Amino acid sequence: MAVYENIKLEKGLYTTGKSFTEALEELDPSENYIGTELEGLDAYQRQLKRFSIRVSGKGSDRVEKFFKTSDSAALFPEYISRAVNAGIEENDLLQKIVATTTNVEALDYRTITSVPSDDEKSLKIVGEGAVIPETQVKTQENLVKLHKRGRMLVASYEAIRFQRLDLFTVTLRQIGAYIAKSQLKDAVDVLMNGDGNGNAITKKSVATEGTLAYSDLVDFWNSFDPYTLNCIIASPSMTAHILKLSEMRDAAAGLSFHSTGNLVTPFGAELVKSSAVEADKLIGLDKTCALELVSAGGVTTEFDKLIDRQLERAAITSIAGFAKIYTPASKALSL
């Protein structure tokens, strides 16, 4: 009998300090299955195969299939987490604006900063025996604020036991979508107002109040030197203003949009539309160095309740926060 068929599944696998899948991988490494029919499956997916549980596609099983045995019941929280994560990934705009992600194991985190002067930004020729110019890196004065975002799963086991897993997954993906949108709102708030370390965004206005001209975007783009404006987060109304500019509506641009669905954007910057940005505003940033995502553990489910079929008010949460790296690497433009 294969190793994966002999593993004892229990709640303790959720309390190892690692993810459930990582704990399983230590007991049943995927590298042992190279060249077999199970190659390409991770340790969790092999356990689904062990208990013949199909979570998606035509003929997916019912929720009650997880609870046929105490071992298979231990897989249910991981199924919940993966479905919610899928919803986050499908609606994740953070990957378009975050420069780096830091995973922490505590709720207290202090990021670093470096604020070079114009003189320090230029790498001068250093003569023999001369002092090499310094760039100071230090920790921020205030901690990064982490926020718990999530949803409460309110359903009795009796109400969902006969539901197909692919249908139940749709509901769980929506929970992930809510989390992703909330975290994007947190990110926009930090970009605009700072992370508590006196680093609110630099605000600029258009030349003629209430009217966006292409020259406004040119001046905005030019203000980023030595950084690069490569991402724009805009409110729906500001997005419409941008796309209605004649420079964005030439024949070649229209042909590209109708054939590929790709919008022509100002100066090649990626355009992200989000209602998290205030009306008639946009945020421009150099996504390679403007924002840091701080994550504390990813999606967490109340595994003990789920395993014991106590689905009523089982919390599904994610804890994350944001910190600004280089403050001048992001600016705001308002009508």
N, C-alpha and C positions, 0 to 999 in steps of 0.2 A: 504494500500500500504506500502511495506517495506521501512525502512529508506533510504536505498541506492538508491531507485528509486526517491527520492524527493530532493536529494542533487543538489544544483546549482553549476555546474562546470564552472570555469572561470580562467583567467590568474593569478589572485591573489593567487591561491593555490600554484603557483610556487615561490612566493615572501615572504613566511612566515618565512624564515630562516630554514625551515625543508625541507625534500624531499617531493615530491608531494604525495607519498604514505603515509608518516607520517602525512601530513596535512589531507588527506582523513580519515585516521584511527581515528583521533581525532573527526571527524564529524560522523564517522560510525565505531565504534570499532568492531573488529573481534570477541571479546569475546561474543558479543550479538547473535552470530550465532552458538554457540556450541550446538550440538544436532540437527541441521537443515541440509537440503540438501546443504546449502552454507558453511558449516563448512570446513575449509581447504583452503578457498579462502581468499586472503587479500582484502583490500578495493578497490584497483585498479582493481583486477580481477573481483570483483562484479560489477564494473562499465562497464567492457567489457561485462559481462553477461546482464546487464541492456539494453545495446544497441545492443545486439546479434552480437558482433564483434568477429570473430574467427581469431586469429593471427597466428595460426600454424595448421599443420596437413592437412589431406585430406579435401578438401572443404573450405580451408581458404578464407577469404573475400578479396576483392580488397581494395587498399589503400583508394579509395574514400568513403568507408563505414564509415571511421572516420569523414568525413565532411558532413554527412547527416544533423547534427544539430550543433549549436554552442557549446552545452554541450559536445557532443561526440568529437568534434574537439579538445577540451582541453585535451583529453586523448592521442593525437598523440605524443607530445614530450616525455611523459613517456614511450610510446611504443618504441620510438627511443632509449631512454636511456637504457631501459632494454635489447634491442637487442644488443646494443654496449657492455653493461656489460657482456652479455652472451659470446660475443667474447673474452673479456678480461679474463674471468674466464676459458674459454676453452684453452687459450694459456698462462695462468698465471704461470710462473715459480718462481715468487717472493715469493709465499707462501712456497717454498722449502728452501729459503735462508734468509728470514726476521725473526728476533727474535720478533719484536713487531711493531704494527702500531699505530701511533699517528695521530688523526684527529684534525686539527686546523681550525680556522675560520678567519685567517689572513695570509698574505704572509710572515710575519716575525715570525721566530721561532728559538729559541736558545735551543739546547739540553743540556743534562747534561753528565758529564763524571766522571769516577773514574779510576785513574791509580795507583793501589796498588803496592808497592814494593814487592820483594820476601819475605821480612820479614813480611809484612802485610798480605800476602796470607796465612800464617800459623797461625792458631788459637791456641795460646799458653795457657797454664794453667795460670790462674790468681789467685794469692794468696790473702788471706783475706786482705782487705784494700788496695790492690795494684791498680794501674791505669789500666783500661781496654784499650787495644790497639784501635786506631782509624782508621777508613777508611774515607777518605775525598771525598765527592761528591760535585762537583761544576759545574757551567754552562760553556759551551764552549765560547771561546772568540769571534768567528765569527758565524754569522747566517747560518742556513741551507739554501742552495740554492734550491728553488722550480722551477720546469720547467713545462711550459704548453705544453702538447702534445695533438695532435688531428688531425682531418681532417675536411675539408670543404665539406659539402654536396651540390653538384652542380647538380640540376635537377629541371626542371619545374614541376609544379603540373600536367600539361597536359601530360607530358611524363610518369608519373608514376601512374596516378590515376587508370588506369585499371590493374595494375600489382597486382598479388596475394601477400598477406602479407608474406607468408612463403618464397617466392622468394626474396622479398625485404629485409627480415630479414637476408638472407645469405650475402647480401652486407653490411648490418650494422654490422654483426658479424665480417666481415673482417676489418672494421674500428677499432673495439675493439682489434682485433689481432695486428694491427699496433701499437696501443697505448701500449699494453702489451709488445711488443718487444722493443719499444723505452724506456719504463721505466726500463726494464731489463738492457738495455745498460747503462742507467744512474746509476743503482745500481752497475754494474761492474766498471764503471768509479770511483765511490766513494770508492769502496773497494780497487782499485788499487792506486789511486792518493790522497785519503783522501777527507774530506769534507771541506777543507780550514782551518783546525786547526792543521796543522803540523802532521798529522797522516796517511801518506802514508803507503802502505803495505810493509812488510818485504819481500824482494825478495831472493829466493834461486835458485841455479842452480844444474843440474845433475852432477854427478862425471865425466862423459865422455861427452863432448860437442856434442850435436846432437843425443845422444842415451839415451833412457829412459830404465833404468834397474829397476827390482823389488826392489833392494836395495835402489834406490833413493826414491821410495815411502815409504819404511820402515823408512828411515832417516827423510823424510818429515813428516810422521805421528808422529814420536817420538818427533819432535821439538815442538809439540803443547802443551805438558804438561805444566801447569795443565789443559789446555782446551782439548776438544775432537774434533778430526777431524771427523765430521759426514756428511759433504757435500763437494763435489768437483764440481766446475764449470769449464768445460774444452772446449777449442776450438775443432772444429771437427777433426783437425789433431791430437791434443793431445789425444782426446778420442780414435782415432784409435790406437795410440801408446799403450795406456793402455790396450785396449781389445786384442791386438796382443801379449801381454806378455804371456809366457807359463803358468805362474801361474794363469792367467785368462781364460785359454783354456783347463782345464782338463776335463775329461769325465763327471764328475758330474756337472760341470758348464755348459757344452753344453747341457746335458739332461734337466737341469733346465730351460735354455733359450728357448729351443725348445718346452717345454711343457707348460711353463707359460709366456714366453716373458720377464721374469725378468733377468736382467744382474747380473752377479757376479761382485761386485765392490770392490775396494781396502779397506780392513778392515771394510767392511760393510757400508762405507760412501755412501750416495746417490750421484749418478753421474748425473750431469746436463750438457748436451751438448748445447753449445751456441756459435754462431759466434760473439757474443758481446765480447768474450775474444780473445785477439790477438793470431795469429797462434803459435802453439808449446808452449803454455802456459796453466797453470791451476791455479785456485785459490782454496785453501782449507780453510774451515772455520768451526768454531763451530757455527752452525746456531741458537743456543739458546741464543747467546749473542754478535754477531758480528755486526749486522746491524739493523738500525731502519728505517722504512718507515714513512714518514710524508706526509699526504694526506690533501688536502684542498678542500673537498666537493665532491669528486668522479666525475662521468661523468656529465658534464653540457651541455645542449643544449640551443640554442637560441629559447626559447619556443614561444615568441611572433611572430617571423617569421613563425614558423612551424604551429601555430594555424591559422594564417592568410593566409596560403597556399603560403607564400613567401619562397619557399624552396631554391631558387637560393642563393647560398653562405651562407647557414646556418651552423654555426660552431658547432662542437661536440668536446668538449675538456675535459681534465682531468689534474689537477695540483697536482704534487707530487714531493717530494725530498727525499734524503737519508742522514743518518748520521751514522757514526761509533760509536758503543757503547764501546766495549773493543778492542782497536787496535791490541793487540797480538793474538786475537781470529781469525785472518785471515792472511794467508801467500800465496805467489805466488811461483810457481816452473816453471822454463824455461828450455828448451832444450839447 
